[in-house]
């Protein structure tokens, strides 16, 4: 195994442990978090990801946590750069609502951006196992609990 592959494997395991820790904390400490989900589109298709942690077989819109005092659009831009290597996207907020993601109570901000060149996506192999572009009428399964409703908001 190359040093890079070993590093990715170790960090993936760390992410899995951290995810389990967040789930445990959420079941004990009922604090609300803030998060973002991003609908990235190109030519009528939407980008979905499968993570290396959590429910690894489930397709989700990319996104992540909003840090304390961080505006949601800045968090979305940071997450898209960290997970997918995408910069300078023109994002707009489509809505915000309260929900539960797994055991976490979340104030979720939903944003949209058109990706000018889908080949510009550079997956972070520590966080993201798979990416795919899908037509809204042909979404893969299983999907995260919010994804179908969020994607429907695009139309």
C-alpha positions in Angstrom: 0.0 0.0 0.0 1.4 3.4 -1.0 1.9 6.1 1.7 -0.9 8.1 0.2 -3.3 5.2 0.2 -2.4 4.4 3.8 -3.0 8.0 4.8 -6.5 8.0 3.1 -7.4 4.7 4.8 -6.4 5.9 8.2 -8.2 9.2 7.8 -11.4 7.4 6.5 -11.4 5.4 9.7 -10.9 8.6 11.8 -14.0 10.1 10.0 -16.0 7.0 10.8 -15.1 7.2 14.5 -15.8 11.0 14.5 -19.3 10.3 12.9 -20.1 7.7 15.5 -19.0 10.2 18.2 -21.3 12.8 16.8 -24.2 10.4 16.9 -23.5 9.4 20.5 -23.2 13.1 21.5 -26.5 13.9 19.8 -28.3 11.1 21.6 -27.1 12.5 25.0 -26.8 16.2 24.4 -29.8 17.6 22.4 -28.1 20.7 21.0 -29.1 22.0 17.6 -26.4 22.2 14.9 -26.3 24.2 11.7 -25.6 22.6 8.3 -25.8 23.2 4.6 -26.8 21.0 1.7 -25.8 22.0 -1.8 -27.6 21.2 -5.0 -24.9 21.4 -7.7 -26.4 21.2 -11.2 -25.1 21.0 -14.7 -27.2 20.5 -17.8 -30.3 19.5 -15.9 -28.4 16.9 -13.8 -27.7 17.1 -10.1 -24.5 15.9 -8.3 -24.9 13.3 -5.5 -22.2 11.8 -3.3 -21.7 8.8 -1.2 -19.6 9.4 1.9 -16.8 7.2 3.4 -18.5 7.5 6.8 -22.0 7.2 8.2 -24.5 5.5 6.0 -22.0 4.8 3.2 -24.4 3.2 0.7 -26.7 6.2 0.7 -26.6 9.0 -1.9 -26.7 12.5 -0.6 -26.4 16.1 -1.8 -23.0 17.3 -0.7 -22.7 19.6 2.3 -21.6 19.8 5.9 -21.6 21.6 9.1 -21.7 25.4 9.5 -19.1 26.6 11.9 -19.9 29.0 14.8 -20.3 32.5 13.4 -19.9 31.3 9.8 -22.5 32.5 7.3 -24.2 29.5 5.6 -23.1 30.6 2.1 -19.5 30.7 3.2 -19.9 27.3 4.8 -21.3 25.9 1.6 -18.4 27.4 -0.4 -15.9 25.9 2.1 -17.5 22.5 2.0 -17.6 22.4 -1.8 -14.0 23.2 -2.0 -13.0 20.7 0.7 -15.1 17.8 -0.6 -15.2 18.4 -4.4 -12.4 20.9 -5.1 -14.9 23.4 -6.5 -14.2 27.1 -6.1 -15.9 30.4 -7.0 -19.4 28.9 -7.5 -22.2 31.4 -7.6 -24.4 30.1 -4.8 -27.9 31.2 -3.8 -30.0 30.2 -0.9 -33.1 28.3 -1.8 -34.4 27.9 1.8 -33.7 27.1 5.4 -35.6 24.8 7.8 -35.3 22.6 10.9 -34.9 18.9 10.4 -33.2 15.8 11.8 -30.3 14.2 10.0 -29.8 10.8 11.6 -29.9 11.7 15.3 -28.8 15.3 14.9 -31.2 18.2 15.1 -30.1 20.6 12.4 -30.9 24.1 11.1 -30.4 23.2 7.4 -29.7 25.8 4.8 -30.3 24.6 1.2 -28.2 26.3 -1.6 -27.9 25.9 -5.3 -25.1 26.5 -7.8 -24.6 25.7 -11.4 -21.3 24.0 -12.1 -19.9 25.4 -15.4 -17.6 22.4 -16.0 -18.5 19.0 -14.4 -15.0 17.8 -15.1 -13.7 20.3 -12.6 -15.0 18.1 -9.7 -11.9 16.8 -7.7 -13.1 14.4 -5.1 -11.5 14.4 -1.6 -11.1 10.6 -1.2 -11.0 10.8 2.6 -14.6 12.1 2.8 -16.2 11.1 -0.5 -16.4 7.5 -1.8 -18.4 8.1 -5.0 -19.9 11.0 -7.0 -22.4 10.9 -9.8 -24.5 13.2 -11.9 -28.2 12.2 -12.1 -31.3 13.5 -13.8 -34.0 14.4 -11.3 -36.3 11.8 -12.9 -33.6 9.1 -12.5 -32.2 9.4 -9.0 -30.3 6.5 -7.5 -31.4 4.6 -4.4 -31.2 4.7 -1.6 -31.3 8.4 -1.1 -30.9 10.4 2.1 -34.1 11.3 3.9 -34.2 14.9 2.6 -32.7 14.6 -0.9 -35.8 13.9 -3.0 -37.7 16.9 -1.5 -34.7 19.2 -1.8 -34.1 18.3 -5.4 -37.8 18.8 -6.2 -37.3 22.4 -4.9 -35.0 23.0 -7.9 -37.9 22.8 -10.4 
